[in-house]
Amino acid sequence: MTSMKQQIRFIFFGLLLLLFNACTSVKGYQKMYINDPDMQLSLTPLENFENGFQSYREGVSGASGGKTGGGCGCN
């Protein structure tokens, strides 16, 4: 009897997933509204400035590259 209940529960949740599907198709002219500048992977100008500032201040550079040197400021 429990396997029958499990099968009914499985079918019920499967149908719920199909009914509440969140996928939608987007037309070509609608895609310009989806491309939000905040979703870009590159650094913003402010983040780029802060990264350069920290690089010179600390005398090190992280994974973003740039100048490297010691922390004494004698470059």
PDB file of N, H, CA, C and O in Angstrom:
ATOM      1  N   MET A   1       0.808  -1.191   0.000  1.00  0.00           N
ATOM      2  CA  MET A   1       0.000   0.000   0.000  1.00  0.00           C
ATOM      3  C   MET A   1       0.855   1.260   0.000  1.00  0.00           C
ATOM      4  O   MET A   1       0.483   2.262  -0.610  1.00  0.00           O
ATOM      5  N   THR A   2       1.990   1.217   0.674  1.00  0.00           N
ATOM      6  H   THR A   2       2.293   0.403   1.169  1.00  0.00           H
ATOM      7  CA  THR A   2       2.831   2.409   0.716  1.00  0.00           C
ATOM      8  C   THR A   2       3.476   2.702  -0.632  1.00  0.00           C
ATOM      9  O   THR A   2       3.708   3.865  -0.961  1.00  0.00           O
ATOM     10  N   SER A   3       3.767   1.675  -1.411  1.00  0.00           N
ATOM     11  H   SER A   3       3.578   0.730  -1.144  1.00  0.00           H
ATOM     12  CA  SER A   3       4.360   1.948  -2.720  1.00  0.00           C
ATOM     13  C   SER A   3       3.338   2.624  -3.641  1.00  0.00           C
ATOM     14  O   SER A   3       3.707   3.440  -4.485  1.00  0.00           O
ATOM     15  N   MET A   4       2.066   2.287  -3.478  1.00  0.00           N
ATOM     16  H   MET A   4       1.766   1.624  -2.793  1.00  0.00           H
ATOM     17  CA  MET A   4       1.015   2.942  -4.267  1.00  0.00           C
ATOM     18  C   MET A   4       0.910   4.411  -3.877  1.00  0.00           C
ATOM     19  O   MET A   4       0.745   5.268  -4.744  1.00  0.00           O
ATOM     20  N   LYS A   5       1.005   4.712  -2.586  1.00  0.00           N
ATOM     21  H   LYS A   5       1.140   4.016  -1.881  1.00  0.00           H
ATOM     22  CA  LYS A   5       0.972   6.103  -2.127  1.00  0.00           C
ATOM     23  C   LYS A   5       2.196   6.869  -2.638  1.00  0.00           C
ATOM     24  O   LYS A   5       2.096   8.036  -3.016  1.00  0.00           O
ATOM     25  N   GLN A   6       3.338   6.204  -2.645  1.00  0.00           N
ATOM     26  H   GLN A   6       3.420   5.256  -2.339  1.00  0.00           H
ATOM     27  CA  GLN A   6       4.552   6.845  -3.150  1.00  0.00           C
ATOM     28  C   GLN A   6       4.443   7.140  -4.641  1.00  0.00           C
ATOM     29  O   GLN A   6       4.888   8.192  -5.102  1.00  0.00           O
ATOM     30  N   GLN A   7       3.858   6.222  -5.391  1.00  0.00           N
ATOM     31  H   GLN A   7       3.496   5.368  -5.016  1.00  0.00           H
ATOM     32  CA  GLN A   7       3.680   6.438  -6.825  1.00  0.00           C
ATOM     33  C   GLN A   7       2.723   7.591  -7.090  1.00  0.00           C
ATOM     34  O   GLN A   7       2.979   8.420  -7.963  1.00  0.00           O
ATOM     35  N   ILE A   8       1.640   7.650  -6.356  1.00  0.00           N
ATOM     36  H   ILE A   8       1.432   6.976  -5.646  1.00  0.00           H
ATOM     37  CA  ILE A   8       0.668   8.743  -6.520  1.00  0.00           C
ATOM     38  C   ILE A   8       1.309  10.068  -6.136  1.00  0.00           C
ATOM     39  O   ILE A   8       1.106  11.073  -6.817  1.00  0.00           O
ATOM     40  N   ARG A   9       2.075  10.082  -5.063  1.00  0.00           N
ATOM     41  H   ARG A   9       2.240   9.265  -4.510  1.00  0.00           H
ATOM     42  CA  ARG A   9       2.769  11.298  -4.629  1.00  0.00           C
ATOM     43  C   ARG A   9       3.788  11.745  -5.681  1.00  0.00           C
ATOM     44  O   ARG A   9       3.906  12.936  -5.966  1.00  0.00           O
ATOM     45  N   PHE A  10       4.517  10.796  -6.252  1.00  0.00           N
ATOM     46  H   PHE A  10       4.421   9.828  -6.020  1.00  0.00           H
ATOM     47  CA  PHE A  10       5.498  11.098  -7.292  1.00  0.00           C
ATOM     48  C   PHE A  10       4.823  11.686  -8.532  1.00  0.00           C
ATOM     49  O   PHE A  10       5.308  12.665  -9.098  1.00  0.00           O
ATOM     50  N   ILE A  11       3.720  11.096  -8.948  1.00  0.00           N
ATOM     51  H   ILE A  11       3.326  10.300  -8.488  1.00  0.00           H
ATOM     52  CA  ILE A  11       2.984  11.596 -10.114  1.00  0.00           C
ATOM     53  C   ILE A  11       2.416  12.980  -9.825  1.00  0.00           C
ATOM     54  O   ILE A  11       2.449  13.853 -10.692  1.00  0.00           O
ATOM     55  N   PHE A  12       1.899  13.192  -8.626  1.00  0.00           N
ATOM     56  H   PHE A  12       1.872  12.483  -7.921  1.00  0.00           H
ATOM     57  CA  PHE A  12       1.339  14.492  -8.247  1.00  0.00           C
ATOM     58  C   PHE A  12       2.400  15.591  -8.301  1.00  0.00           C
ATOM     59  O   PHE A  12       2.162  16.652  -8.878  1.00  0.00           O
ATOM     60  N   PHE A  13       3.560  15.347  -7.709  1.00  0.00           N
ATOM     61  H   PHE A  13       3.753  14.485  -7.240  1.00  0.00           H
ATOM     62  CA  PHE A  13       4.616  16.354  -7.726  1.00  0.00           C
ATOM     63  C   PHE A  13       5.192  16.553  -9.124  1.00  0.00           C
ATOM     64  O   PHE A  13       5.611  17.658  -9.470  1.00  0.00           O
ATOM     65  N   GLY A  14       5.217  15.499  -9.926  1.00  0.00           N
ATOM     66  H   GLY A  14       4.877  14.602  -9.645  1.00  0.00           H
ATOM     67  CA  GLY A  14       5.650  15.640 -11.310  1.00  0.00           C
ATOM     68  C   GLY A  14       4.714  16.544 -12.101  1.00  0.00           C
ATOM     69  O   GLY A  14       5.165  17.382 -12.882  1.00  0.00           O
ATOM     70  N   LEU A  15       3.415  16.373 -11.898  1.00  0.00           N
ATOM     71  H   LEU A  15       3.049  15.692 -11.264  1.00  0.00           H
ATOM     72  CA  LEU A  15       2.442  17.234 -12.566  1.00  0.00           C
ATOM     73  C   LEU A  15       2.530  18.674 -12.068  1.00  0.00           C
ATOM     74  O   LEU A  15       2.361  19.610 -12.849  1.00  0.00           O
ATOM     75  N   LEU A  16       2.788  18.855 -10.792  1.00  0.00           N
ATOM     76  H   LEU A  16       2.925  18.094 -10.157  1.00  0.00           H
ATOM     77  CA  LEU A  16       2.966  20.204 -10.258  1.00  0.00           C
ATOM     78  C   LEU A  16       4.165  20.895 -10.901  1.00  0.00           C
ATOM     79  O   LEU A  16       4.101  22.080 -11.230  1.00  0.00           O
ATOM     80  N   LEU A  17       5.254  20.158 -11.079  1.00  0.00           N
ATOM     81  H   LEU A  17       5.306  19.196 -10.812  1.00  0.00           H
ATOM     82  CA  LEU A  17       6.430  20.738 -11.720  1.00  0.00           C
ATOM     83  C   LEU A  17       6.134  21.152 -13.155  1.00  0.00           C
ATOM     84  O   LEU A  17       6.615  22.187 -13.615  1.00  0.00           O
ATOM     85  N   LEU A  18       5.362  20.365 -13.847  1.00  0.00           N
ATOM     86  H   LEU A  18       4.971  19.524 -13.473  1.00  0.00           H
ATOM     87  CA  LEU A  18       5.011  20.710 -15.230  1.00  0.00           C
ATOM     88  C   LEU A  18       4.072  21.907 -15.293  1.00  0.00           C
ATOM     89  O   LEU A  18       4.171  22.724 -16.209  1.00  0.00           O
ATOM     90  N   LEU A  19       3.164  22.018 -14.330  1.00  0.00           N
ATOM     91  H   LEU A  19       3.084  21.355 -13.586  1.00  0.00           H
ATOM     92  CA  LEU A  19       2.211  23.123 -14.333  1.00  0.00           C
ATOM     93  C   LEU A  19       2.858  24.456 -13.977  1.00  0.00           C
ATOM     94  O   LEU A  19       2.508  25.491 -14.544  1.00  0.00           O
ATOM     95  N   PHE A  20       3.799  24.434 -13.040  1.00  0.00           N
ATOM     96  H   PHE A  20       4.084  23.593 -12.579  1.00  0.00           H
ATOM     97  CA  PHE A  20       4.426  25.663 -12.584  1.00  0.00           C
ATOM     98  C   PHE A  20       5.808  25.864 -13.203  1.00  0.00           C
ATOM     99  O   PHE A  20       6.753  26.271 -12.526  1.00  0.00           O
ATOM    100  N   ASN A  21       5.907  25.581 -14.463  1.00  0.00           N
ATOM    101  H   ASN A  21       5.140  25.251 -15.013  1.00  0.00           H
ATOM    102  CA  ASN A  21       7.160  25.746 -15.199  1.00  0.00           C
ATOM    103  C   ASN A  21       7.424  27.234 -15.396  1.00  0.00           C
ATOM    104  O   ASN A  21       6.518  27.970 -15.789  1.00  0.00           O
ATOM    105  N   ALA A  22       8.649  27.695 -15.131  1.00  0.00           N
ATOM    106  H   ALA A  22       9.385  27.097 -14.812  1.00  0.00           H
ATOM    107  CA  ALA A  22       8.977  29.118 -15.204  1.00  0.00           C
ATOM    108  C   ALA A  22       9.687  29.489 -16.498  1.00  0.00           C
ATOM    109  O   ALA A  22      10.133  30.629 -16.622  1.00  0.00           O
ATOM    110  N   CYS A  23       9.813  28.610 -17.443  1.00  0.00           N
ATOM    111  H   CYS A  23       9.450  27.684 -17.342  1.00  0.00           H
ATOM    112  CA  CYS A  23      10.506  28.917 -18.692  1.00  0.00           C
ATOM    113  C   CYS A  23       9.596  29.717 -19.621  1.00  0.00           C
ATOM    114  O   CYS A  23       8.385  29.503 -19.667  1.00  0.00           O
ATOM    115  N   THR A  24      10.192  30.617 -20.338  1.00  0.00           N
ATOM    116  H   THR A  24      11.177  30.791 -20.301  1.00  0.00           H
ATOM    117  CA  THR A  24       9.447  31.403 -21.307  1.00  0.00           C
ATOM    118  C   THR A  24      10.351  31.697 -22.489  1.00  0.00           C
ATOM    119  O   THR A  24      11.573  31.730 -22.348  1.00  0.00           O
ATOM    120  N   SER A  25       9.770  31.907 -23.625  1.00  0.00           N
ATOM    121  H   SER A  25       8.776  31.880 -23.739  1.00  0.00           H
ATOM    122  CA  SER A  25      10.570  32.258 -24.801  1.00  0.00           C
ATOM    123  C   SER A  25      10.628  33.774 -24.912  1.00  0.00           C
ATOM    124  O   SER A  25       9.660  34.473 -24.611  1.00  0.00           O
ATOM    125  N   VAL A  26      11.790  34.273 -25.354  1.00  0.00           N
ATOM    126  H   VAL A  26      12.576  33.706 -25.599  1.00  0.00           H
ATOM    127  CA  VAL A  26      12.018  35.706 -25.467  1.00  0.00           C
ATOM    128  C   VAL A  26      12.269  36.027 -26.932  1.00  0.00           C
ATOM    129  O   VAL A  26      13.100  35.395 -27.585  1.00  0.00           O
ATOM    130  N   LYS A  27      11.549  37.007 -27.435  1.00  0.00           N
ATOM    131  H   LYS A  27      10.874  37.520 -26.905  1.00  0.00           H
ATOM    132  CA  LYS A  27      11.735  37.423 -28.818  1.00  0.00           C
ATOM    133  C   LYS A  27      12.991  38.272 -28.939  1.00  0.00           C
ATOM    134  O   LYS A  27      13.470  38.822 -27.948  1.00  0.00           O
ATOM    135  N   GLY A  28      13.519  38.379 -30.140  1.00  0.00           N
ATOM    136  H   GLY A  28      13.129  37.933 -30.946  1.00  0.00           H
ATOM    137  CA  GLY A  28      14.767  39.092 -30.365  1.00  0.00           C
ATOM    138  C   GLY A  28      14.729  40.542 -29.943  1.00  0.00           C
ATOM    139  O   GLY A  28      15.707  41.041 -29.386  1.00  0.00           O
ATOM    140  N   TYR A  29      13.637  41.232 -30.189  1.00  0.00           N
ATOM    141  H   TYR A  29      12.842  40.826 -30.642  1.00  0.00           H
ATOM    142  CA  TYR A  29      13.552  42.642 -29.829  1.00  0.00           C
ATOM    143  C   TYR A  29      13.347  42.850 -28.333  1.00  0.00           C
ATOM    144  O   TYR A  29      13.484  43.975 -27.854  1.00  0.00           O
ATOM    145  N   GLN A  30      13.022  41.799 -27.581  1.00  0.00           N
ATOM    146  H   GLN A  30      12.911  40.885 -27.970  1.00  0.00           H
ATOM    147  CA  GLN A  30      12.851  41.912 -26.136  1.00  0.00           C
ATOM    148  C   GLN A  30      14.156  41.685 -25.376  1.00  0.00           C
ATOM    149  O   GLN A  30      14.240  41.978 -24.183  1.00  0.00           O
ATOM    150  N   LYS A  31      15.161  41.170 -26.056  1.00  0.00           N
ATOM    151  H   LYS A  31      15.093  40.933 -27.025  1.00  0.00           H
ATOM    152  CA  LYS A  31      16.409  40.826 -25.375  1.00  0.00           C
ATOM    153  C   LYS A  31      17.170  42.049 -24.909  1.00  0.00           C
ATOM    154  O   LYS A  31      17.983  41.947 -23.991  1.00  0.00           O
ATOM    155  N   MET A  32      16.932  43.209 -25.516  1.00  0.00           N
ATOM    156  H   MET A  32      16.272  43.292 -26.263  1.00  0.00           H
ATOM    157  CA  MET A  32      17.661  44.397 -25.078  1.00  0.00           C
ATOM    158  C   MET A  32      17.228  44.823 -23.679  1.00  0.00           C
ATOM    159  O   MET A  32      17.969  45.532 -22.998  1.00  0.00           O
ATOM    160  N   TYR A  33      16.055  44.410 -23.244  1.00  0.00           N
ATOM    161  H   TYR A  33      15.453  43.834 -23.797  1.00  0.00           H
ATOM    162  CA  TYR A  33      15.603  44.741 -21.898  1.00  0.00           C
ATOM    163  C   TYR A  33      16.176  43.783 -20.855  1.00  0.00           C
ATOM    164  O   TYR A  33      16.180  44.089 -19.662  1.00  0.00           O
ATOM    165  N   ILE A  34      16.652  42.644 -21.297  1.00  0.00           N
ATOM    166  H   ILE A  34      16.649  42.395 -22.265  1.00  0.00           H
ATOM    167  CA  ILE A  34      17.221  41.659 -20.381  1.00  0.00           C
ATOM    168  C   ILE A  34      18.685  41.984 -20.083  1.00  0.00           C
ATOM    169  O   ILE A  34      19.164  41.713 -18.981  1.00  0.00           O
ATOM    170  N   ASN A  35      19.394  42.557 -21.042  1.00  0.00           N
ATOM    171  H   ASN A  35      19.005  42.777 -21.937  1.00  0.00           H
ATOM    172  CA  ASN A  35      20.816  42.839 -20.884  1.00  0.00           C
ATOM    173  C   ASN A  35      21.013  44.018 -19.938  1.00  0.00           C
ATOM    174  O   ASN A  35      21.065  45.171 -20.366  1.00  0.00           O
ATOM    175  N   ASP A  36      21.119  43.720 -18.671  1.00  0.00           N
ATOM    176  H   ASP A  36      21.077  42.783 -18.323  1.00  0.00           H
ATOM    177  CA  ASP A  36      21.302  44.738 -17.649  1.00  0.00           C
ATOM    178  C   ASP A  36      22.799  44.989 -17.475  1.00  0.00           C
ATOM    179  O   ASP A  36      23.561  44.026 -17.393  1.00  0.00           O
ATOM    180  N   PRO A  37      23.251  46.248 -17.416  1.00  0.00           N
ATOM    181  CA  PRO A  37      24.678  46.518 -17.242  1.00  0.00           C
ATOM    182  C   PRO A  37      25.242  45.944 -15.940  1.00  0.00           C
ATOM    183  O   PRO A  37      26.432  45.637 -15.865  1.00  0.00           O
ATOM    184  N   ASP A  38      24.409  45.798 -14.932  1.00  0.00           N
ATOM    185  H   ASP A  38      23.442  46.047 -14.993  1.00  0.00           H
ATOM    186  CA  ASP A  38      24.897  45.238 -13.669  1.00  0.00           C
ATOM    187  C   ASP A  38      25.204  43.751 -13.778  1.00  0.00           C
ATOM    188  O   ASP A  38      25.844  43.195 -12.886  1.00  0.00           O
ATOM    189  N   MET A  39      24.771  43.100 -14.836  1.00  0.00           N
ATOM    190  H   MET A  39      24.251  43.552 -15.561  1.00  0.00           H
ATOM    191  CA  MET A  39      25.009  41.670 -14.997  1.00  0.00           C
ATOM    192  C   MET A  39      26.291  41.371 -15.773  1.00  0.00           C
ATOM    193  O   MET A  39      26.590  40.203 -16.019  1.00  0.00           O
ATOM    194  N   GLN A  40      27.044  42.377 -16.159  1.00  0.00           N
ATOM    195  H   GLN A  40      26.801  43.326 -15.959  1.00  0.00           H
ATOM    196  CA  GLN A  40      28.285  42.172 -16.903  1.00  0.00           C
ATOM    197  C   GLN A  40      29.343  41.571 -15.977  1.00  0.00           C
ATOM    198  O   GLN A  40      29.361  41.854 -14.780  1.00  0.00           O
ATOM    199  N   LEU A  41      30.216  40.749 -16.535  1.00  0.00           N
ATOM    200  H   LEU A  41      30.202  40.519 -17.508  1.00  0.00           H
ATOM    201  CA  LEU A  41      31.230  40.085 -15.745  1.00  0.00           C
ATOM    202  C   LEU A  41      32.467  40.950 -15.526  1.00  0.00           C
ATOM    203  O   LEU A  41      33.249  40.668 -14.617  1.00  0.00           O
ATOM    204  N   SER A  42      32.667  41.981 -16.320  1.00  0.00           N
ATOM    205  H   SER A  42      32.032  42.210 -17.058  1.00  0.00           H
ATOM    206  CA  SER A  42      33.855  42.807 -16.182  1.00  0.00           C
ATOM    207  C   SER A  42      33.685  43.795 -15.027  1.00  0.00           C
ATOM    208  O   SER A  42      32.583  43.999 -14.518  1.00  0.00           O
ATOM    209  N   LEU A  43      34.788  44.393 -14.634  1.00  0.00           N
ATOM    210  H   LEU A  43      35.684  44.227 -15.048  1.00  0.00           H
ATOM    211  CA  LEU A  43      34.757  45.357 -13.541  1.00  0.00           C
ATOM    212  C   LEU A  43      34.146  46.668 -13.998  1.00  0.00           C
ATOM    213  O   LEU A  43      34.329  47.086 -15.141  1.00  0.00           O
ATOM    214  N   THR A  44      33.423  47.309 -13.098  1.00  0.00           N
ATOM    215  H   THR A  44      33.275  46.969 -12.169  1.00  0.00           H
ATOM    216  CA  THR A  44      32.912  48.646 -13.383  1.00  0.00           C
ATOM    217  C   THR A  44      34.073  49.633 -13.266  1.00  0.00           C
ATOM    218  O   THR A  44      35.095  49.295 -12.669  1.00  0.00           O
ATOM    219  N   PRO A  45      33.947  50.854 -13.822  1.00  0.00           N
ATOM    220  CA  PRO A  45      35.041  51.821 -13.694  1.00  0.00           C
ATOM    221  C   PRO A  45      35.411  52.115 -12.237  1.00  0.00           C
ATOM    222  O   PRO A  45      36.589  52.297 -11.928  1.00  0.00           O
ATOM    223  N   LEU A  46      34.433  52.162 -11.352  1.00  0.00           N
ATOM    224  H   LEU A  46      33.476  52.014 -11.603  1.00  0.00           H
ATOM    225  CA  LEU A  46      34.721  52.415  -9.945  1.00  0.00           C
ATOM    226  C   LEU A  46      35.490  51.250  -9.325  1.00  0.00           C
ATOM    227  O   LEU A  46      36.440  51.466  -8.573  1.00  0.00           O
ATOM    228  N   GLU A  47      35.088  50.023  -9.636  1.00  0.00           N
ATOM    229  H   GLU A  47      34.316  49.848 -10.247  1.00  0.00           H
ATOM    230  CA  GLU A  47      35.804  48.862  -9.117  1.00  0.00           C
ATOM    231  C   GLU A  47      37.212  48.792  -9.679  1.00  0.00           C
ATOM    232  O   GLU A  47      38.145  48.401  -8.977  1.00  0.00           O
ATOM    233  N   ASN A  48      37.372  49.170 -10.944  1.00  0.00           N
ATOM    234  H   ASN A  48      36.615  49.488 -11.514  1.00  0.00           H
ATOM    235  CA  ASN A  48      38.695  49.177 -11.558  1.00  0.00           C
ATOM    236  C   ASN A  48      39.593  50.196 -10.864  1.00  0.00           C
ATOM    237  O   ASN A  48      40.765  49.917 -10.612  1.00  0.00           O
ATOM    238  N   PHE A  49      39.052  51.379 -10.551  1.00  0.00           N
ATOM    239  H   PHE A  49      38.100  51.606 -10.756  1.00  0.00           H
ATOM    240  CA  PHE A  49      39.814  52.410  -9.846  1.00  0.00           C
ATOM    241  C   PHE A  49      40.203  51.937  -8.452  1.00  0.00           C
ATOM    242  O   PHE A  49      41.349  52.104  -8.034  1.00  0.00           O
ATOM    243  N   GLU A  50      39.256  51.349  -7.735  1.00  0.00           N
ATOM    244  H   GLU A  50      38.325  51.213  -8.075  1.00  0.00           H
ATOM    245  CA  GLU A  50      39.544  50.861  -6.386  1.00  0.00           C
ATOM    246  C   GLU A  50      40.571  49.748  -6.408  1.00  0.00           C
ATOM    247  O   GLU A  50      41.414  49.663  -5.514  1.00  0.00           O
ATOM    248  N   ASN A  51      40.512  48.894  -7.416  1.00  0.00           N
ATOM    249  H   ASN A  51      39.828  48.963  -8.142  1.00  0.00           H
ATOM    250  CA  ASN A  51      41.471  47.805  -7.537  1.00  0.00           C
ATOM    251  C   ASN A  51      42.870  48.361  -7.774  1.00  0.00           C
ATOM    252  O   ASN A  51      43.836  47.895  -7.170  1.00  0.00           O
ATOM    253  N   GLY A  52      42.984  49.361  -8.655  1.00  0.00           N
ATOM    254  H   GLY A  52      42.199  49.740  -9.146  1.00  0.00           H
ATOM    255  CA  GLY A  52      44.285  49.981  -8.896  1.00  0.00           C
ATOM    256  C   GLY A  52      44.792  50.712  -7.679  1.00  0.00           C
ATOM    257  O   GLY A  52      45.988  50.673  -7.388  1.00  0.00           O
ATOM    258  N   PHE A  53      43.907  51.381  -6.960  1.00  0.00           N
ATOM    259  H   PHE A  53      42.936  51.413  -7.197  1.00  0.00           H
ATOM    260  CA  PHE A  53      44.284  52.098  -5.741  1.00  0.00           C
ATOM    261  C   PHE A  53      44.821  51.132  -4.701  1.00  0.00           C
ATOM    262  O   PHE A  53      45.859  51.387  -4.090  1.00  0.00           O
ATOM    263  N   GLN A  54      44.122  50.030  -4.496  1.00  0.00           N
ATOM    264  H   GLN A  54      43.279  49.823  -4.991  1.00  0.00           H
ATOM    265  CA  GLN A  54      44.576  49.040  -3.517  1.00  0.00           C
ATOM    266  C   GLN A  54      45.899  48.412  -3.949  1.00  0.00           C
ATOM    267  O   GLN A  54      46.740  48.097  -3.107  1.00  0.00           O
ATOM    268  N   SER A  55      46.083  48.231  -5.237  1.00  0.00           N
ATOM    269  H   SER A  55      45.400  48.487  -5.921  1.00  0.00           H
ATOM    270  CA  SER A  55      47.313  47.634  -5.741  1.00  0.00           C
ATOM    271  C   SER A  55      48.507  48.517  -5.417  1.00  0.00           C
ATOM    272  O   SER A  55      49.538  48.020  -4.966  1.00  0.00           O
ATOM    273  N   TYR A  56      48.383  49.812  -5.639  1.00  0.00           N
ATOM    274  H   TYR A  56      47.545  50.216  -6.005  1.00  0.00           H
ATOM    275  CA  TYR A  56      49.493  50.714  -5.348  1.00  0.00           C
ATOM    276  C   TYR A  56      49.659  50.932  -3.849  1.00  0.00           C
ATOM    277  O   TYR A  56      50.784  51.062  -3.365  1.00  0.00           O
ATOM    278  N   ARG A  57      48.577  50.974  -3.124  1.00  0.00           N
ATOM    279  H   ARG A  57      47.663  50.869  -3.516  1.00  0.00           H
ATOM    280  CA  ARG A  57      48.652  51.223  -1.689  1.00  0.00           C
ATOM    281  C   ARG A  57      49.291  50.056  -0.951  1.00  0.00           C
ATOM    282  O   ARG A  57      50.157  50.249  -0.098  1.00  0.00           O
ATOM    283  N   GLU A  58      48.866  48.862  -1.278  1.00  0.00           N
ATOM    284  H   GLU A  58      48.162  48.705  -1.971  1.00  0.00           H
ATOM    285  CA  GLU A  58      49.366  47.682  -0.586  1.00  0.00           C
ATOM    286  C   GLU A  58      50.693  47.192  -1.164  1.00  0.00           C
ATOM    287  O   GLU A  58      51.440  46.489  -0.483  1.00  0.00           O
ATOM    288  N   GLY A  59      50.987  47.549  -2.389  1.00  0.00           N
ATOM    289  H   GLY A  59      50.380  48.120  -2.942  1.00  0.00           H
ATOM    290  CA  GLY A  59      52.216  47.090  -3.005  1.00  0.00           C
ATOM    291  C   GLY A  59      52.137  45.667  -3.498  1.00  0.00           C
ATOM    292  O   GLY A  59      53.167  45.045  -3.756  1.00  0.00           O
ATOM    293  N   VAL A  60      50.949  45.143  -3.634  1.00  0.00           N
ATOM    294  H   VAL A  60      50.112  45.648  -3.424  1.00  0.00           H
ATOM    295  CA  VAL A  60      50.749  43.783  -4.117  1.00  0.00           C
ATOM    296  C   VAL A  60      49.639  43.802  -5.141  1.00  0.00           C
ATOM    297  O   VAL A  60      48.906  44.785  -5.256  1.00  0.00           O
ATOM    298  N   SER A  61      49.515  42.744  -5.869  1.00  0.00           N
ATOM    299  H   SER A  61      50.110  41.945  -5.776  1.00  0.00           H
ATOM    300  CA  SER A  61      48.380  42.617  -6.776  1.00  0.00           C
ATOM    301  C   SER A  61      47.811  41.222  -6.634  1.00  0.00           C
ATOM    302  O   SER A  61      48.531  40.252  -6.399  1.00  0.00           O
ATOM    303  N   GLY A  62      46.514  41.150  -6.782  1.00  0.00           N
ATOM    304  H   GLY A  62      45.929  41.939  -6.974  1.00  0.00           H
ATOM    305  CA  GLY A  62      45.848  39.864  -6.635  1.00  0.00           C
ATOM    306  C   GLY A  62      45.696  39.169  -7.963  1.00  0.00           C
ATOM    307  O   GLY A  62      46.579  39.237  -8.819  1.00  0.00           O
ATOM    308  N   ALA A  63      44.603  38.517  -8.129  1.00  0.00           N
ATOM    309  H   ALA A  63      43.886  38.462  -7.434  1.00  0.00           H
ATOM    310  CA  ALA A  63      44.365  37.731  -9.332  1.00  0.00           C
ATOM    311  C   ALA A  63      44.047  38.593 -10.536  1.00  0.00           C
ATOM    312  O   ALA A  63      43.983  38.089 -11.657  1.00  0.00           O
ATOM    313  N   SER A  64      43.846  39.903 -10.320  1.00  0.00           N
ATOM    314  H   SER A  64      43.898  40.312  -9.409  1.00  0.00           H
ATOM    315  CA  SER A  64      43.495  40.768 -11.446  1.00  0.00           C
ATOM    316  C   SER A  64      44.708  41.243 -12.227  1.00  0.00           C
ATOM    317  O   SER A  64      44.546  41.902 -13.254  1.00  0.00           O
ATOM    318  N   GLY A  65      45.902  40.936 -11.784  1.00  0.00           N
ATOM    319  H   GLY A  65      46.034  40.401 -10.950  1.00  0.00           H
ATOM    320  CA  GLY A  65      47.112  41.338 -12.492  1.00  0.00           C
ATOM    321  C   GLY A  65      47.525  42.743 -12.132  1.00  0.00           C
ATOM    322  O   GLY A  65      47.107  43.270 -11.100  1.00  0.00           O
ATOM    323  N   GLY A  66      48.336  43.356 -12.963  1.00  0.00           N
ATOM    324  H   GLY A  66      48.675  42.929 -13.801  1.00  0.00           H
ATOM    325  CA  GLY A  66      48.780  44.714 -12.700  1.00  0.00           C
ATOM    326  C   GLY A  66      50.214  44.712 -12.199  1.00  0.00           C
ATOM    327  O   GLY A  66      50.895  43.688 -12.244  1.00  0.00           O
ATOM    328  N   LYS A  67      50.666  45.861 -11.723  1.00  0.00           N
ATOM    329  H   LYS A  67      50.113  46.693 -11.686  1.00  0.00           H
ATOM    330  CA  LYS A  67      52.029  45.972 -11.216  1.00  0.00           C
ATOM    331  C   LYS A  67      52.178  45.220  -9.912  1.00  0.00           C
ATOM    332  O   LYS A  67      51.254  45.138  -9.102  1.00  0.00           O
ATOM    333  N   THR A  68      53.358  44.677  -9.735  1.00  0.00           N
ATOM    334  H   THR A  68      54.109  44.744 -10.393  1.00  0.00           H
ATOM    335  CA  THR A  68      53.663  44.007  -8.478  1.00  0.00           C
ATOM    336  C   THR A  68      54.889  44.657  -7.881  1.00  0.00           C
ATOM    337  O   THR A  68      55.660  45.313  -8.581  1.00  0.00           O
ATOM    338  N   GLY A  69      55.061  44.481  -6.632  1.00  0.00           N
ATOM    339  H   GLY A  69      54.435  43.948  -6.063  1.00  0.00           H
ATOM    340  CA  GLY A  69      56.229  45.040  -5.975  1.00  0.00           C
ATOM    341  C   GLY A  69      56.159  44.794  -4.488  1.00  0.00           C
ATOM    342  O   GLY A  69      55.225  44.167  -3.989  1.00  0.00           O
ATOM    343  N   GLY A  70      57.146  45.290  -3.792  1.00  0.00           N
ATOM    344  H   GLY A  70      57.904  45.799  -4.198  1.00  0.00           H
ATOM    345  CA  GLY A  70      57.176  45.146  -2.344  1.00  0.00           C
ATOM    346  C   GLY A  70      56.246  46.143  -1.687  1.00  0.00           C
ATOM    347  O   GLY A  70      55.699  47.024  -2.350  1.00  0.00           O
ATOM    348  N   GLY A  71      56.069  46.007  -0.399  1.00  0.00           N
ATOM    349  H   GLY A  71      56.513  45.292   0.140  1.00  0.00           H
ATOM    350  CA  GLY A  71      55.190  46.883   0.343  1.00  0.00           C
ATOM    351  C   GLY A  71      55.861  48.174   0.801  1.00  0.00           C
ATOM    352  O   GLY A  71      55.218  48.988   1.464  1.00  0.00           O
ATOM    353  N   CYS A  72      57.145  48.387   0.465  1.00  0.00           N
ATOM    354  H   CYS A  72      57.667  47.726  -0.074  1.00  0.00           H
ATOM    355  CA  CYS A  72      57.853  49.551   0.994  1.00  0.00           C
ATOM    356  C   CYS A  72      57.607  50.810   0.169  1.00  0.00           C
ATOM    357  O   CYS A  72      57.941  51.900   0.633  1.00  0.00           O
ATOM    358  N   GLY A  73      57.047  50.714  -1.011  1.00  0.00           N
ATOM    359  H   GLY A  73      56.775  49.828  -1.388  1.00  0.00           H
ATOM    360  CA  GLY A  73      56.793  51.873  -1.840  1.00  0.00           C
ATOM    361  C   GLY A  73      58.022  52.403  -2.546  1.00  0.00           C
ATOM    362  O   GLY A  73      58.048  53.572  -2.932  1.00  0.00           O
ATOM    363  N   CYS A  74      59.029  51.591  -2.725  1.00  0.00           N
ATOM    364  H   CYS A  74      59.009  50.641  -2.412  1.00  0.00           H
ATOM    365  CA  CYS A  74      60.267  52.057  -3.343  1.00  0.00           C
ATOM    366  C   CYS A  74      60.381  51.637  -4.808  1.00  0.00           C
ATOM    367  O   CYS A  74      61.497  51.521  -5.317  1.00  0.00           O
ATOM    368  N   ASN A  75      59.282  51.410  -5.492  1.00  0.00           N
ATOM    369  H   ASN A  75      58.376  51.504  -5.079  1.00  0.00           H
ATOM    370  CA  ASN A  75      59.330  51.023  -6.900  1.00  0.00           C
ATOM    371  C   ASN A  75      59.524  52.261  -7.720  1.00  0.00           C
ATOM    372  O   ASN A  75      59.595  52.184  -8.947  1.00  0.00           O
TER     373      ASN A  75
END
